[in-house]
C-alpha cells in the first residue's frame, strides 16, 4: 500500500493534480487557500485586492509580530476599497476551492487547515474526496485518524478553535496507527519556523495522545520551514510532510 500525503497546498493546483500519481490514495492535511505568499508577495488574495506594496508592508508587520498594526493596516485598506470584506474574501476563496478540489485524485482523504473555511468544503468535495475532522478511516489495514484546524493565535485565521475543542477531537480518535493533523504536536523543534523566526502553535493534546497511544506515525504540516522536519517521540515517527505550495512533492508512506 502506498499513500501520498500533502499539506499547506496554498493554491498550488498544478502540482496537486499530480500528487496522487503512483499512490493508492492521497491525504491532504489542509491549508488549501492562498491568502498571501510570504515568499512571493505578488501571489494570493491580499495582493490581488490591495497590491504588492501593501502586501510587502503586511508581511513586514506580521514578521515583526506587530499584529495590532497589521490589523490596523487591513482595516484601513478595506475601508478604502469600499466593498464588503466577507463577501470579497469568500468569492476569492470559492475560486481557489473550485480549482483545487477539482485537482484532487480519487480517492482523497482531507482535513482542514487553519486558513480554510470548513463550511464551504461540502460544496466542492466530489464523491472521490472524503473530509474527516475528529474521525477515523481504515486504509490498507491501518487506522488513520484526522484532526483539522489550528489553535487560537494573534493571526486570527479562519479555522482556529479553543484548546479544549481541539483536545476533544483528538480524544475522539482513540488509538490509531497514523495520526494526521494540520498542526504539529507541541514540541519546540517541530513548531519553530526558521525563516519566520517564531514559534507556531502546536498542540499539547496531540503530544499527549502520541505518548499515550503510540501510533506508528504522526503526520502534520503548518510550519513551513521547521527546525526539524522529523523526529521520534517514543515509538512514533513524527513527520512534517512539507510546505507543498513551494515543494510540489508529496510525502510517500508505504507499508
N, C-alpha and C positions, 0 to 999 in steps of 0.2 A: 504494500500500500504506500502511495506517495501523495502527500498533501503539500500544497504551496501556501505560504502564509505571507500576507502583506499588512502594513499599517501605515497611517499617515500618507494617504494617497494624494491629498491636496490637489485635486484637479488633473492628475496625470492619467487621463483616459487612454492615451495611446499605448502606454506600457501596460496598463491594467488589462487591456484587451488581449495581451499575450501572456499574462501572468499565470494562467492555468495550463499552458501548454506542457504536455508530458506528465501531468498530475491527474490523480483520480478525483480531486476536489480542490477548491480554493477556499481559504479562510481569510476574511478581511476584518481587521481589528479597528476600523473606524478612521475618523477624520478624512472624509471624502472631500469636504468643502475646502476651497482655497479662498480665504478672505484677504490674506496678504502674505506674499512670499518674502521672507526675511532675507533670502539670498538674492532675489531679483525683484526689486520694489516696483517694477512695472507690471507684475502679474497679480491678479486677484480682484476681488470685488471692490476693495477700497480704492486702489489706483484707477480702476475703471470709472469710478464715480468722482474721485477728487483729484486725480493726477498724481504723478510720480513725486513731485516736490513735497506734497503733503504726506505721501507715504513715507518718504525719507524722514520727515520730521516725526511721524508717529513711531516709526521703528526706533529712532534715536531716544525718544522719551520712554518707551517701554523697556528698552535695553538698559536704560539708566534707572529703571524701576520708579520713574516719576509718573505713576499711574493716574494720579489726580489731574496732572497737566495733560496727559494723553486723553483722558475723558473730556476735559475742557475743550481740547482741540477738536475732538469728534463732535461735541455739541455745537460748536461754532460752525463747523463745516456743514453739518446737517441743516442748521438754521439758514445758512446762505444758499444751500441747494433748493430749499423750499419744496421738498417732497416728503411724503410720509416715509419715515425711516424703515419701519417694519415691512411695509409694502415693497419698497425698493429692494431690501435685502432678500426677502422671500422670493421675489421674482428672479433675482440673480442666482440664488441657491437652487431654485427649480430648474433653471437652465443647466446648471452643473450636474444636478442629480439625473436629469434625463439622459445626458451623455454618459455619465459614469455607471449608472445601473445597467444601461444597455451594453456596456463593455464587460459586465460580469459573465463568466462562463457558467455552465451548468455541470455539476452543482456548485453553488457558492453558499458558504455559511458566514454570516456577517453580524457584527455588533457595532454599536455606536461609539464614536469618539466624542471628545468634549466640545468640538466645534460643530458637530452635526445637529440636525433638528429632527428628533425621532418621529414626531407626528407626521412628517412628510414621507417617511420611508415606505409606508404601506402603499402609497400611490405609485411608487416607482419600482419596487421589488417585484420582479416577474416570478413565474412559478418555479424557476430554477434556483431562486435565491431564498434561503431561509434566514430570517432575522431572529437572533437569540439574545436575551439580556436577562441574566439570572436564571438561565436554563441550560439543559444538557442535550447532547446528541451523541450517538454512537457511530463511529467511523472505523471500519476495519477491525472491529473487536476492541477498540479503545474508547473510553468515555471522555468527551471533550465538554468542559464547562465554560460558559461565556459570561463575562461581566462588562457591560458597556459604560461609557461616560467617564467623567472625571470628578474630582473633588473641588470644592469651592476655593477660588483664588481671587486676587485683585483684578485679574484679567476679565472676569465675568463672562466667560464664553457660554454658548447656549445650553449645553448639557452638562452643567455642574450640579452635583447633588450633595447632600449632607453626608458626613462620615457615617452616621447611623444608617441612613438609607442604603449607602453603598455596602456597608458591612452585612446588612440583611440579605442583599443579593448574593454576596459571597457565601454566606451561611446556607442559603437555599440550595446551593450546588451539591453539598455533601462531598463525598470522596470522588475525585475524578482522576483520570490518568494524565490529562493535559488541561491545564488551567489557562484559559485565554482571556485577556483583558486589554483594554486600551492603555491604561496607565500601569506603571510598574509597581512591584512591592516597594515598601518604604525602606530602601537601602541606599545610603549615600552614593555609592559607586554607580548605581542604576538610575538615580534621579538627577544627578548633576549634569547640566549641559555645558560642555567645554567651550562652545562658541558664544552662547548667550551669557556664559559666566554666572549662572544662577542655578539653584535647585528648583526643579519642578516638583509638584506634589505627587508623592507615591502613597500607596495605601497600606496602612498598618494591618487592616483586615486581611489583605492578600498575603502579607508576610506571615501573619499568624496561621492562616489556612495552609500555607506551604509547609510550615514547621509541623503542623498538627497532622495533616493528611498525606504529606509526602508524595505529591504527584510526580510522574516521570519528568514532565516539562511544565514550565510556566512561560508563556509567550505573551509579549506585550510590545507596545511602541511608545508613542507620545513624546519621549525625549529624543530629539533629532540627532544630537551629537553627544551620546553619553560617555562618561568617563570609562565605563566598562560595558561592552556590548553583551557579554555573557559571563555568568559566574554560577557556581553551585551553592545552594543553600541546603545543607544536609544531603538528602538523596535526590534533590530536584535540580535539574539543569534550567537555569533562568536565562532567557534569550530575548534581547531586544531585536525584533525581526526587521528593524531598519526603517529609515525615512524613505519610503517608496517613491515619493514625489521626485527626489533627486537621484536615488539609486536605480530605480526602474527594474529591480531584480527581486523576486520573491525569495523568502527563506524556505528551504525544502526540508520536510520532515518525512523520513522513511522508516517503515517497520515491517 
